[in-house]
Amino acid sequence: MERKFKTTAKCAGGVKAIGEKLSKELAAGQWSIDLTSPDRVLTVAADTPSDARIEELVREAGFKIEKL
């Protein structure tokens, strides 16, 4: 199941910061951020953690996030 979220990541540095948080609970291949999309879409290809936990981790990295 793929879940998608809109983020405010703007560059590779933002992806790295978010990745450092997500890697606590997801393997590297279980998530990606499309910087070419206007919504900077974070795609999570795993059933866990919960949407709320993913949102919490991205906010801890200093970025806004909302479920699409």
C-alpha positions as CSV (number, residue, x, y, z in Angstrom):
1,M,0.0,0.0,0.0
2,E,1.4,3.4,-1.0
3,R,0.6,6.4,1.0
4,K,1.3,10.0,-0.2
5,F,1.9,13.2,1.7
6,K,2.5,16.8,0.6
7,T,5.7,18.2,2.1
8,T,7.6,21.5,2.1
9,A,11.0,19.9,1.3
10,K,12.7,22.0,-1.4
11,C,16.1,20.4,-2.0
12,A,18.3,17.4,-1.4
13,G,19.2,18.8,2.0
14,G,15.5,18.7,3.0
15,V,15.2,15.2,1.7
16,K,18.3,14.2,3.8
17,A,16.9,15.8,7.0
18,I,13.5,14.0,6.5
19,G,15.3,10.8,5.6
20,E,17.3,10.9,8.9
21,K,14.0,10.9,10.8
22,L,12.2,8.4,8.6
23,S,15.1,5.9,8.7
24,K,14.4,5.4,12.4
25,E,11.3,3.4,11.3
26,L,11.5,2.8,7.6
27,A,14.1,1.1,5.3
28,A,15.6,3.3,2.6
29,G,13.6,1.7,-0.1
30,Q,10.3,2.2,1.6
31,W,10.0,6.0,1.1
32,S,10.8,8.6,-1.5
33,I,10.3,12.3,-2.1
34,D,9.5,13.7,-5.5
35,L,11.2,17.1,-5.6
36,T,10.0,17.7,-9.2
37,S,6.3,17.7,-8.1
38,P,4.9,21.1,-7.0
39,D,3.6,19.3,-3.8
40,R,7.0,17.7,-3.0
41,V,5.2,14.4,-2.6
42,L,6.5,11.9,0.0
43,T,5.5,8.4,-0.9
44,V,5.6,5.7,1.7
45,A,5.4,2.1,0.5
46,A,4.9,0.4,3.9
47,D,2.0,-0.3,6.2
48,T,3.8,0.9,9.3
49,P,4.4,3.3,10.9
50,S,1.0,5.1,11.1
51,D,0.2,8.2,9.1
52,A,0.3,10.2,12.3
53,R,3.8,8.9,13.1
54,I,5.1,9.7,9.6
55,E,3.7,13.3,10.0
56,E,5.4,13.6,13.4
57,L,8.8,12.5,12.1
58,V,8.6,14.9,9.2
59,R,7.6,17.8,11.5
60,E,10.6,16.8,13.8
61,A,12.8,17.3,10.7
62,G,11.4,20.9,10.5
63,F,9.0,20.5,7.6
64,K,5.3,20.8,7.0
65,I,3.4,17.8,5.9
66,E,-0.2,16.8,5.0
67,K,-1.8,13.6,3.8
68,L,-2.9,13.6,0.2
